[in-house]
Amino acid sequence: MSLSALAIVGRHRTPFYMRDFTIDADNLSSFGIYGQGGLSEAEFFGDHFGIADDEAIEKTSSAWPCNLHHQFLLQAACNQLEEALREGRWRPNGSGADACWVGSVMTSDNYKAFAYVTTNVIYISLIEDEIASDNPQVLKSHDNDLKNLFANIHRLYTDHLLNPFASPNSKITSKRFDLGVIHLADKFNGR
Amino acid sequence: MSSKSQAAQAGQALWAKMPKANAELFALTYGSLVTELVRDYEDPIEVNAQLDRIGYSIGVRCVDEFLSKADVAGMGLTTQCQNLRDTAEVVAKMGFKMFLGIQAEVGAFSQDQRCFSIYLQDNPLSTFVELPEDDPSGGEDLRRLKYSNLYCGVIRGALEQVNLKVDCNIVRDTLKGDELNEIRVELKEVLADGAGDDYKEE
């Protein structure tokens, strides 16, 4: 199981941070994360939608270092979570990281989306599961690992907020935060 | 040098007696002060000048408290600083220790003994701070901001009250990637005591 993508969403569905972590994202359908100049999906399939479309695609995808496929999945997961929260299907219980843990909110292809909810920020992660397992022990340890990952990301986020130059309602542009998240993701993915 | 260890010990004793405050609250307060200044003045050079002025008014007040407490710690009016080297030791080992609780080192004395540097390993003002990257949409370059310029103003204000006119500059800053913070202090002139002449007239 590996972490594919992460989204941090604030109140009113404003995204603060969206990133994906897979290696093949850089090769195949990346729209030039950090100037890698990857193939755009239009070119890959031999179609040519015109310059204006390419530019539009370029703009929206370079806004976040996360490819569109993952972005769609993250948004969909966010919708599911919002619905669940609104209908009251989930209540926080336990304490600390357990209280914030929601669990699986959406399944699609071989991706599962998990959510972690704090007072005014929602963390959504896309996990790619190569082997589905029904063993409850494995599932439980799986959940615990994810809970720890989310707790650490939450800690990084609060540290980032303490920077006086960081605004609580805007995109996270801190290099320190980004590097911290990448480091946590690499550790989680066992790389 | 005995004066060095004496200053360090006195600094330790003074720090123990001072009321303490929450470090996070302190850093956050200073942080919002700086961001407000940046919002108001926009030009980082102007913000540096403002921070220096704010530091100056803090310094002129702190020095009196320092001198009154230093008497108790054994470094009073009877043991005056004989030269700039002693002054530097007192400022770094006692002054910074007493008010901020940090260990500061002095060094890099110039040939003519008129300049020195104060080195700070960790800076309580800049906990959690990360200078924002260059704004590609053409915002001001906050790389030119001297975040801890308050210290320069404080040193300048404090030393002016004891008749030493100095110029202070931050030359190395951990926020910009250096390993430690360095403040360069240059003695401009030793002022004559002004009040004496007036009294003589009468």
HADDOCK unambig.tbl for C-alpha pairs under 7 A between the chains (distance, minus, plus):
assign (segid A and resid 159 and name CA) (segid B and resid 128 and name CA) 6.69 0.50 0.50
assign (segid A and resid 162 and name CA) (segid B and resid 128 and name CA) 5.83 0.50 0.50
assign (segid A and resid 163 and name CA) (segid B and resid 128 and name CA) 5.09 0.50 0.50
assign (segid A and resid 163 and name CA) (segid B and resid 129 and name CA) 4.62 0.50 0.50
assign (segid A and resid 163 and name CA) (segid B and resid 130 and name CA) 6.23 0.50 0.50
assign (segid A and resid 164 and name CA) (segid B and resid 28 and name CA) 6.83 0.50 0.50
assign (segid A and resid 164 and name CA) (segid B and resid 31 and name CA) 4.99 0.50 0.50
assign (segid A and resid 164 and name CA) (segid B and resid 32 and name CA) 5.90 0.50 0.50
assign (segid A and resid 164 and name CA) (segid B and resid 35 and name CA) 6.66 0.50 0.50
assign (segid A and resid 164 and name CA) (segid B and resid 129 and name CA) 6.45 0.50 0.50
assign (segid A and resid 165 and name CA) (segid B and resid 35 and name CA) 6.54 0.50 0.50
assign (segid A and resid 165 and name CA) (segid B and resid 131 and name CA) 6.99 0.50 0.50
assign (segid A and resid 165 and name CA) (segid B and resid 132 and name CA) 6.73 0.50 0.50
